[in-house]
Every structure is written in structure tokens, then in C-alpha cells.
Amino acid sequence: MNENEKKPQQGQLQIELPQEVAQGEYANFAIITHSSSDFVLDFARVLPGLPKAKVQSRVILAPEHAKRLMFALQENITRYEREFGAIKIPNQEPRTISPFPVGKGEA
């Protein structure tokens, strides 16, 4: 073992981030569906003037993990807003979540 590799502590999880995944995918639209056993999150990129959005990534979660993700996002949004100020969503009606006017999604 070289000096750049550290032995993981007891109970510590090592996470590997492959180079081809590290850059990420940009998404500005999410479609969330669920069944009794899974939540499916489809992330897409919607561009003004283009009639079709392509799903860039799909994540499938157990309901318990979906709820953990919700709590983790809320915690991180709170931290972000504490440091950088409130995240404003312009012209947003209370139940509207799409950043663009779109019809029913299909995946």
C-alpha cells in the first residue's frame, strides 16, 4: 500500500468515482414515478425551442432510500441557503415544478 492510499477506518465506506462518471450529466428537469417497491428518478435536459427532452440518467431507489435522499437534499439546501442566500424560483406557482411549460412526459 503506498502513502496515497489510506486504509479505511472500521465501518467507513469507500466510494469510487470512475473518471467517466466524475464529470456528471447536466439535467434541469426530473420526472419522478413510483410503484409500491421503487421510486424512479429520470433526469432530463430540457432546452427552450426543442420539442423533445432526452432522459440523461435514471436512478431507481427503494422507498426508504428515496426518503433518505429527500432528507439529505433538504439538509444540503438549508446549508446552501445559509451560506449563499435563499434560492429563488421566479414566477413559480405553488404546485408547478417544471422550469419550462411542458406536456406529460414519456420515458
C-alpha positions as CSV (number, residue, x, y, z in Angstrom):
1,M,0.0,0.0,0.0
2,N,1.5,3.3,-1.0
3,E,1.2,6.5,1.1
4,N,-1.6,8.0,-1.1
5,E,-3.8,5.0,-0.2
6,K,-5.3,5.0,3.2
7,K,-6.6,2.0,5.0
8,P,-10.4,2.6,5.6
9,Q,-11.4,3.0,9.3
10,Q,-13.7,0.4,10.8
11,G,-17.2,0.9,9.5
12,Q,-16.1,3.5,6.9
13,L,-17.4,3.1,3.3
14,Q,-15.0,3.7,0.4
15,I,-16.6,5.3,-2.6
16,E,-15.1,5.0,-6.0
17,L,-15.8,7.7,-8.6
18,P,-14.8,6.5,-12.1
19,Q,-13.4,9.2,-14.4
20,E,-16.1,8.7,-17.0
21,V,-18.8,9.4,-14.3
22,A,-17.0,12.2,-12.5
23,Q,-17.9,14.9,-15.0
24,G,-21.6,14.2,-14.4
25,E,-24.6,14.9,-16.6
26,Y,-26.4,18.3,-16.6
27,A,-30.2,18.0,-16.0
28,N,-32.7,20.7,-15.5
29,F,-35.8,18.5,-15.4
30,A,-36.7,15.4,-13.3
31,I,-39.6,13.0,-13.7
32,I,-40.4,11.0,-10.6
33,T,-42.6,8.0,-10.6
34,H,-43.1,5.2,-8.1
35,S,-44.5,1.8,-7.5
36,S,-45.1,0.1,-4.2
37,S,-41.4,-1.1,-4.1
38,D,-39.4,1.5,-6.1
39,F,-39.0,5.2,-6.9
40,V,-37.7,6.0,-10.3
41,L,-36.0,9.3,-10.9
42,D,-35.4,10.2,-14.6
43,F,-33.2,13.2,-15.2
44,A,-33.5,15.1,-18.5
45,R,-32.2,18.2,-20.2
46,V,-35.0,20.5,-21.4
47,L,-33.9,23.2,-23.8
48,P,-36.1,26.1,-25.0
49,G,-37.3,25.7,-28.6
50,L,-36.7,22.0,-28.7
51,P,-39.9,19.9,-28.5
52,K,-38.3,16.8,-27.1
53,A,-36.1,16.2,-24.0
54,K,-33.9,13.1,-23.7
55,V,-33.5,11.3,-20.4
56,Q,-29.8,11.6,-19.5
57,S,-29.9,9.4,-16.4
58,R,-32.2,7.1,-14.5
59,V,-31.9,6.3,-10.8
60,I,-34.0,3.6,-9.1
61,L,-34.4,3.8,-5.3
62,A,-36.1,1.8,-2.6
63,P,-38.7,3.9,-0.8
64,E,-36.5,4.1,2.3
65,H,-33.6,5.4,0.2
66,A,-35.9,7.9,-1.6
67,K,-36.9,9.3,1.8
68,R,-33.2,9.5,2.9
69,L,-32.4,11.3,-0.3
70,M,-35.2,13.8,0.4
71,F,-33.8,14.5,3.9
72,A,-30.3,14.8,2.5
73,L,-31.4,17.3,-0.2
74,Q,-33.3,19.3,2.4
75,E,-30.3,19.4,4.7
76,N,-28.0,20.5,1.9
77,I,-30.4,23.1,0.6
78,T,-30.6,24.6,4.1
79,R,-26.8,24.7,4.3
80,Y,-26.6,26.2,0.9
81,E,-29.1,28.9,1.7
82,R,-27.4,29.7,5.0
83,E,-24.1,30.3,3.1
84,F,-25.3,31.8,-0.2
85,G,-28.8,33.1,0.5
86,A,-32.3,31.9,-0.4
87,I,-32.8,30.0,-3.7
88,K,-35.5,31.9,-5.6
89,I,-37.7,30.2,-8.1
90,P,-39.1,33.0,-10.3
91,N,-42.7,33.0,-11.4
92,Q,-43.4,29.7,-9.7
93,E,-46.9,28.7,-8.8
94,P,-47.1,26.6,-5.6
95,R,-47.7,23.3,-7.4
96,T,-45.7,23.9,-10.6
97,I,-42.4,22.1,-10.7
98,S,-41.4,22.3,-14.3
99,P,-38.9,25.1,-15.3
100,F,-40.5,25.2,-18.8
101,P,-44.1,24.7,-20.0
102,V,-44.2,21.0,-21.0
103,G,-46.8,18.4,-21.6
104,K,-47.0,15.0,-20.0
105,G,-43.6,13.2,-20.0
106,E,-42.8,9.9,-21.6
107,A,-39.8,7.7,-20.9
